[in-house]
Amino acid sequence: MPMRDQFCNECGLSYGVPRLVAERLLGVEYLHRIENRYEQMRKCYDCTYAEWQEAFTVELKTFRGYDDTTTVTIPIGNSQLGTDIKALHKGAIGVDLPTWFNVQDNKRIMLVAQDPLRNNKRYGECLDAVISSPFGLHDRYHREWKKGGLMMALLVEKLVNKGYGIYLTDANKFFIYDHKITNKFSKAHIDKYAEIMRQEIEIVKPAAIVCLGRSAERMCKKMGLQDILVLPHLSGAARGAMIRRFPKLGEVGATAENIAEEYAREIKCRTFIG
């Protein structure tokens, strides 16, 4: 089955995850937009940027009409976290909607990324949430970009081909303007983030939780999560850490394909997933 048919496939998560995002992050008044955004991402999974332009709507469109991105904006509503964010009066607010692949009656792996980083030069004046997905996997261009989501896209595909369901989420639920503000906000709201993560785990029921990067690891450990597998963040900047973790990559080459293969093997072996 093509990956586009397995992206955010119809399952129990289709109901639970958008509602969790609305209730805990963006506000229940924007539930309909969140649900429509998931539908927009599914519909446009393999679309070019030009084709995406035809899919944007009055409620779900890019900031300032940018035509080189698939992010859209949704206002920050009256959730508890949203109220605290609006009080900061800062822009470049990133929110990645959790996504999933091939979730059915199978074993599921939760992949925890770090945070929904946004560029404050590009979005600093945007006080709405800038909506994307972890590693931008809803975006064909980003999935195929070697410096973007290619490694993660390959890893997810390898795990899906082995029959697993994959769920992707961020440890830090918001990125706000820059790392200094984001880190301070995350530290002050760690208990709320932990509660959201526990709700995600209840919904997904993962057989394994994998943290990608030290930031995600620290956050998950503060949350008290047990038995997590920690791997280097999937980015070009972490290639040295990848080779130290997987010396074989120094021999065969740290290509995106080889990295994804090593990660898939480690996830299967170290988490005892049959």
Residue pairs with C-beta under 8 A, 6 or more apart in sequence:
3 45
3 101
3 156
3 157
3 160
4 42
4 45
4 46
6 101
6 102
6 160
7 41
7 42
7 45
7 99
7 100
7 101
7 137
7 138
8 14
8 38
8 41
8 42
8 99
8 100
8 101
9 100
9 101
9 102
9 103
9 104
11 100
11 103
11 104
12 103
12 203
13 100
13 103
13 167
13 203
13 204
14 38
16 203
17 97
17 98
17 100
17 200
17 203
18 31
18 34
18 35
18 38
18 97
19 31
20 196
20 199
20 200
20 203
21 34
21 95
21 97
21 98
22 28
22 30
22 31
22 34
22 77
22 79
23 79
24 79
24 80
24 81
24 173
24 192
24 195
24 196
24 199
25 79
25 81
25 82
25 95
25 129
25 173
25 174
25 196
26 34
26 74
26 75
26 76
26 77
26 79
26 82
26 95
26 129
27 75
27 76
27 77
27 78
27 79
27 82
28 77
28 78
28 79
29 77
29 78
30 74
30 75
30 77
33 59
33 60
33 74
34 74
34 97
36 57
36 59
36 60
37 60
37 72
37 74
37 97
37 131
38 97
40 55
40 57
40 60
40 72
41 97
41 99
41 133
41 138
43 55
44 51
44 52
44 55
44 70
44 138
45 138
45 140
46 140
47 55
47 140
48 140
48 141
49 67
49 68
49 69
49 70
49 141
52 70
53 67
56 62
56 72
60 72
60 74
61 72
61 73
62 69
62 70
62 71
62 72
62 73
63 71
63 73
63 122
63 123
63 126
63 128
63 130
66 122
70 132
70 136
70 138
70 139
70 141
70 142
71 130
71 131
71 132
72 130
72 131
73 126
73 128
73 129
73 130
73 131
74 95
74 128
74 129
74 131
75 128
75 129
76 82
76 85
76 86
76 93
76 127
76 128
76 129
80 192
81 173
81 174
81 189
81 192
84 185
84 189
85 93
85 174
85 176
85 185
86 127
88 176
88 177
88 181
88 185
89 127
90 127
90 176
90 177
90 181
91 120
91 123
91 124
91 125
91 126
91 127
91 177
92 118
92 119
92 120
92 122
92 123
92 124
92 126
92 130
92 175
92 176
92 177
92 178
93 118
93 123
93 126
93 127
93 128
93 129
93 130
93 174
93 175
93 176
93 177
94 115
94 116
94 117
94 118
94 129
94 130
94 132
94 174
94 175
94 176
95 116
95 129
95 130
95 131
95 132
95 173
95 174
96 113
96 116
96 131
96 132
96 133
96 134
96 169
96 170
97 131
97 132
97 133
98 133
98 134
98 167
98 168
98 169
98 170
98 200
99 133
99 134
99 137
99 138
99 167
99 168
100 165
100 166
100 167
100 168
100 204
101 156
101 160
101 165
101 166
102 160
102 163
102 164
102 165
102 166
103 165
103 166
103 167
103 204
104 165
106 163
106 164
106 165
107 163
107 164
107 165
107 207
107 208
107 273
107 274
108 164
108 165
108 166
108 167
108 204
108 205
108 206
108 207
109 159
109 164
109 165
109 166
109 167
109 206
109 207
109 208
109 209
109 210
109 267
109 271
109 273
110 167
110 168
110 169
110 200
110 201
110 204
110 206
110 208
110 209
110 210
111 134
111 152
111 156
111 166
111 167
111 168
111 169
111 210
111 212
112 169
112 170
112 171
112 209
112 210
112 211
112 212
112 216
112 220
112 228
113 134
113 135
113 168
113 169
113 170
113 171
113 212
113 213
113 216
113 233
114 170
114 171
114 172
114 212
114 213
114 215
114 216
114 219
114 233
115 170
115 171
115 172
115 174
115 175
115 182
115 186
115 215
116 132
116 134
116 170
116 172
116 173
116 174
116 175
117 175
118 130
118 175
120 177
120 178
123 130
124 177
129 174
132 138
132 139
133 139
133 168
134 152
134 168
134 169
134 170
135 142
135 148
135 149
135 152
135 153
135 168
135 234
136 142
136 143
136 148
136 149
137 143
137 149
137 152
137 153
137 156
137 168
139 149
141 148
142 148
142 149
143 149
143 150
143 153
144 150
144 153
146 236
146 256
147 236
150 256
151 234
151 235
151 256
151 259
151 260
152 168
152 234
154 256
154 257
154 259
154 260
155 234
155 259
155 260
155 263
155 264
156 166
156 168
157 260
158 260
158 261
158 264
159 166
159 264
159 267
160 166
162 264
162 268
164 273
167 200
167 204
167 206
169 197
169 200
170 216
171 193
171 197
171 211
171 215
171 216
171 219
171 220
172 182
172 186
172 193
172 215
172 219
173 193
173 196
174 182
174 185
174 186
175 182
176 182
176 185
186 193
186 219
190 219
190 222
190 223
193 219
193 223
194 222
194 223
194 224
197 220
197 223
197 225
198 223
201 209
207 271
207 273
208 229
208 267
208 271
208 273
209 220
209 225
209 227
209 228
209 229
210 228
210 229
210 230
210 231
210 267
210 271
211 217
211 220
211 228
211 229
211 230
211 231
212 231
212 232
212 233
212 234
213 232
213 233
213 238
214 230
214 233
215 233
216 233
217 228
217 230
220 228
221 228
229 266
229 267
229 270
229 271
231 245
231 263
231 266
231 267
232 238
232 241
232 242
232 245
233 241
234 259
234 263
239 254
242 249
242 254
242 259
242 262
243 249
243 250
243 254
246 259
246 262
246 266
248 262
249 258
249 259
249 262
252 258
267 273
